[in-house]
């Protein structure tokens, strides 16, 4: 067997492994005598599944710039533009990605298994790259009939192509850009329809996530708290905002948006405001939450939440999403607030004047465990996050004390906080 035939067989085995795995997942809960059992085996026969995938691939498009992220109901053209094909400018743009980027996919979320199939790699190249190259080994692995296989390869390669007819949408953003000298004349403007740079956004998200929660930045922050040297520095992003795209169904926006859980970071476009006031340990109090509640941003968020609920909004998903957004904002503020105390000299909670609840001391003075074995043992039991969550939930309920908030709402805050605190485990656990 020559190398070309061996490689063709290798690609075929790669495809078949993917198909078999998907079939096994679907057959797992069916009895062999179930009528659906045989039907699924026929459906997931190599030739049948490839033919169906080649048909369904038209429901998807690989893009670097998408429209639905601008408005979920916008129906128009998204584009695939390789970053290296874009012009170099003095501005931050997708061109800076070079070859280090992730393409996104938009379209029918039910057909995303086809994209996962095309992302399979053989000898360092994805099946999509092989399709775009019209690689004869890939073509031959699709179907024994060469004509059918070529048609299927062409169909898979079309996933990066947009429609010949380019269209915007009334729901998309549009900008009149002055290209002439007279702003009073219509023909001196060019109408721009900006698209969402989804590949660039994803790269920025990955970078910020690493800067915030990666092992190296975590070690550098710990070194700073201990006033030790560090081989690496770390980056902070003051006033970082989070934009959620897609609500409870981020996959309806795009594949990469789904991988991020709908999270898109927005950097603050304003100069930093340095505060030189010293950070004082929370002594002579049994909780930091009253102090937290006096923070300007915290007051704005809690009052806005109160005002929104006082307007008696309808009990629907939109209301829940808005309420959760306010709670998310309070949690973000809580994490930033707690970080101040973690910068203090470790062991401040051992001061006789510290009357904090034990859970809050374990939370806010985590580095004390480096020299206090008894404190470390208590912290390692990991019960304290649940009490912190409960105390925070009670604090939120207290802010809404003039509203009819009862056990049901209290339980909801608790669930929301427990879910969100998982995102900040690295921060909470020091």
PEQUIJO-V435996 format. One record per backbone hydrogen bond with DSSP energy under -1.0 kcal/mol. NH is the residue of the N-H (numbers start at 1). CO is the residue of the C=O. E is the energy in kcal/mol with one decimal. If there is no record, write none. Layout:
nh=NH co=CO e=E
nh=NH co=CO e=E
This chain:
nh=6 co=2 e=-2.1
nh=7 co=3 e=-2.6
nh=8 co=4 e=-2.3
nh=9 co=5 e=-2.4
nh=10 co=6 e=-2.2
nh=11 co=7 e=-2.4
nh=12 co=8 e=-2.2
nh=13 co=9 e=-2.5
nh=14 co=10 e=-2.0
nh=15 co=11 e=-2.4
nh=16 co=12 e=-2.7
nh=17 co=13 e=-2.5
nh=18 co=14 e=-1.7
nh=19 co=15 e=-2.3
nh=20 co=16 e=-2.9
nh=21 co=17 e=-2.1
nh=22 co=18 e=-1.9
nh=23 co=19 e=-2.2
nh=24 co=20 e=-2.8
nh=25 co=21 e=-1.8
nh=26 co=22 e=-1.5
nh=27 co=23 e=-2.4
nh=28 co=24 e=-1.2
nh=30 co=27 e=-2.0
nh=34 co=31 e=-2.2
nh=37 co=34 e=-1.7
nh=39 co=35 e=-1.4
nh=40 co=36 e=-2.6
nh=41 co=37 e=-1.8
nh=42 co=38 e=-2.1
nh=43 co=39 e=-2.3
nh=44 co=40 e=-2.5
nh=45 co=42 e=-1.3
nh=49 co=45 e=-3.3
nh=50 co=46 e=-2.5
nh=51 co=47 e=-1.9
nh=52 co=48 e=-2.3
nh=53 co=49 e=-2.9
nh=54 co=50 e=-2.5
nh=55 co=51 e=-1.3
nh=56 co=52 e=-2.6
nh=57 co=53 e=-1.8
nh=59 co=56 e=-2.4
nh=60 co=57 e=-1.8
nh=61 co=106 e=-2.0
nh=62 co=159 e=-3.8
nh=63 co=104 e=-2.5
nh=64 co=79 e=-2.5
nh=65 co=79 e=-2.4
nh=66 co=196 e=-2.4
nh=70 co=67 e=-1.8
nh=71 co=67 e=-1.2
nh=74 co=71 e=-2.0
nh=77 co=167 e=-3.1
nh=79 co=65 e=-2.7
nh=85 co=82 e=-2.2
nh=86 co=83 e=-1.6
nh=96 co=93 e=-1.6
nh=97 co=94 e=-1.8
nh=98 co=95 e=-1.2
nh=100 co=97 e=-2.3
nh=101 co=99 e=-1.4
nh=104 co=63 e=-2.9
nh=106 co=61 e=-2.4
nh=108 co=59 e=-1.9
nh=111 co=108 e=-2.0
nh=112 co=109 e=-1.4
nh=114 co=111 e=-1.6
nh=116 co=112 e=-2.1
nh=117 co=113 e=-1.9
nh=118 co=114 e=-2.1
nh=119 co=115 e=-1.2
nh=120 co=117 e=-1.4
nh=122 co=125 e=-3.4
nh=125 co=122 e=-1.4
nh=127 co=120 e=-2.1
nh=128 co=118 e=-2.2
nh=130 co=126 e=-2.0
nh=131 co=127 e=-2.3
nh=132 co=128 e=-2.7
nh=133 co=129 e=-1.8
nh=134 co=131 e=-1.1
nh=135 co=130 e=-2.6
nh=139 co=135 e=-2.4
nh=140 co=136 e=-2.4
nh=141 co=137 e=-1.4
nh=142 co=139 e=-1.1
nh=149 co=145 e=-2.6
nh=150 co=146 e=-2.4
nh=151 co=147 e=-1.9
nh=152 co=148 e=-2.2
nh=153 co=149 e=-2.6
nh=154 co=150 e=-2.2
nh=155 co=151 e=-1.9
nh=156 co=152 e=-2.4
nh=157 co=153 e=-2.3
nh=158 co=154 e=-1.2
nh=159 co=156 e=-1.4
nh=160 co=157 e=-1.3
nh=161 co=158 e=-1.7
nh=172 co=169 e=-1.4
nh=175 co=192 e=-2.8
nh=177 co=190 e=-3.1
nh=179 co=188 e=-2.7
nh=180 co=188 e=-1.9
nh=185 co=182 e=-1.8
nh=188 co=185 e=-1.6
nh=189 co=186 e=-1.6
nh=190 co=177 e=-2.8
nh=192 co=175 e=-3.6
nh=196 co=66 e=-3.0
nh=198 co=196 e=-2.4
nh=199 co=64 e=-1.5
nh=201 co=197 e=-2.7
nh=202 co=198 e=-2.0
nh=203 co=199 e=-1.8
nh=204 co=200 e=-2.3
nh=205 co=201 e=-2.4
nh=206 co=202 e=-2.4
nh=207 co=203 e=-2.2
nh=208 co=204 e=-2.6
nh=209 co=205 e=-2.6
nh=210 co=206 e=-2.1
nh=211 co=207 e=-2.4
nh=212 co=208 e=-2.1
nh=213 co=209 e=-2.9
nh=214 co=210 e=-2.1
nh=218 co=214 e=-2.0
nh=219 co=215 e=-2.4
nh=220 co=216 e=-2.3
nh=221 co=217 e=-2.4
nh=222 co=218 e=-2.1
nh=223 co=219 e=-2.4
nh=224 co=220 e=-1.9
nh=225 co=221 e=-2.3
nh=226 co=222 e=-2.0
nh=227 co=224 e=-1.3
nh=228 co=223 e=-3.3
nh=240 co=237 e=-1.1
nh=241 co=266 e=-2.5
nh=243 co=264 e=-3.3
nh=245 co=262 e=-2.2
nh=249 co=246 e=-2.3
nh=252 co=249 e=-2.0
nh=253 co=250 e=-1.5
nh=254 co=250 e=-1.4
nh=255 co=105 e=-2.1
nh=258 co=254 e=-1.6
nh=259 co=255 e=-2.1
nh=260 co=256 e=-1.5
nh=261 co=258 e=-1.6
nh=262 co=257 e=-3.0
nh=263 co=260 e=-1.4
nh=264 co=243 e=-1.6
nh=266 co=241 e=-2.8
nh=283 co=281 e=-2.1
nh=284 co=353 e=-3.0
nh=292 co=288 e=-2.6
nh=293 co=289 e=-2.4
nh=295 co=292 e=-1.5
nh=299 co=295 e=-2.7
nh=300 co=296 e=-2.1
nh=301 co=297 e=-2.4
nh=302 co=298 e=-2.7
nh=303 co=299 e=-2.4
nh=304 co=300 e=-2.2
nh=305 co=301 e=-2.4
nh=306 co=302 e=-2.3
nh=307 co=303 e=-2.9
nh=308 co=304 e=-2.4
nh=309 co=305 e=-2.4
nh=310 co=306 e=-2.4
nh=312 co=309 e=-1.7
nh=316 co=314 e=-1.8
nh=320 co=316 e=-1.9
nh=321 co=317 e=-2.7
nh=322 co=318 e=-2.1
nh=323 co=319 e=-2.6
nh=324 co=320 e=-2.8
nh=325 co=321 e=-1.9
nh=326 co=322 e=-1.8
nh=327 co=323 e=-2.2
nh=328 co=324 e=-2.8
nh=329 co=325 e=-2.0
nh=330 co=326 e=-2.1
nh=331 co=327 e=-2.3
nh=332 co=328 e=-2.4
nh=333 co=329 e=-2.2
nh=334 co=330 e=-2.3
nh=335 co=331 e=-2.3
nh=336 co=332 e=-2.2
nh=337 co=333 e=-2.6
nh=338 co=334 e=-2.6
nh=339 co=335 e=-1.6
nh=342 co=338 e=-1.2
nh=343 co=340 e=-1.0
nh=344 co=341 e=-1.1
nh=350 co=347 e=-1.9
nh=351 co=348 e=-1.6
nh=354 co=351 e=-2.4
nh=357 co=286 e=-1.7
nh=361 co=357 e=-2.0
nh=362 co=358 e=-2.6
nh=363 co=359 e=-1.8
nh=364 co=360 e=-2.7
nh=365 co=361 e=-2.1
nh=368 co=365 e=-1.8
nh=369 co=366 e=-1.6
nh=370 co=367 e=-1.8
nh=371 co=368 e=-1.6
nh=372 co=368 e=-1.6
nh=376 co=372 e=-2.5
nh=377 co=373 e=-2.4
nh=378 co=374 e=-1.8
nh=379 co=375 e=-2.3
nh=380 co=376 e=-2.5
nh=382 co=379 e=-1.4
nh=387 co=383 e=-1.1
nh=388 co=384 e=-2.5
nh=389 co=385 e=-2.6
nh=390 co=386 e=-2.2
nh=391 co=387 e=-2.7
nh=392 co=388 e=-2.4
nh=393 co=389 e=-2.5
nh=394 co=390 e=-2.2
nh=395 co=391 e=-2.0
nh=396 co=392 e=-2.4
nh=397 co=393 e=-2.4
nh=398 co=394 e=-2.1
nh=399 co=395 e=-1.6
nh=401 co=398 e=-1.6
nh=403 co=400 e=-2.3
nh=405 co=403 e=-2.5
nh=410 co=406 e=-2.5
nh=411 co=407 e=-2.6
nh=412 co=408 e=-1.9
nh=413 co=409 e=-2.6
nh=414 co=410 e=-2.2
nh=415 co=411 e=-2.4
nh=416 co=412 e=-2.8
nh=417 co=413 e=-2.9
nh=418 co=414 e=-2.4
nh=419 co=415 e=-2.3
nh=420 co=416 e=-2.6
nh=421 co=417 e=-3.2
nh=423 co=420 e=-1.3
nh=425 co=422 e=-1.1
nh=428 co=424 e=-2.8
nh=429 co=425 e=-2.9
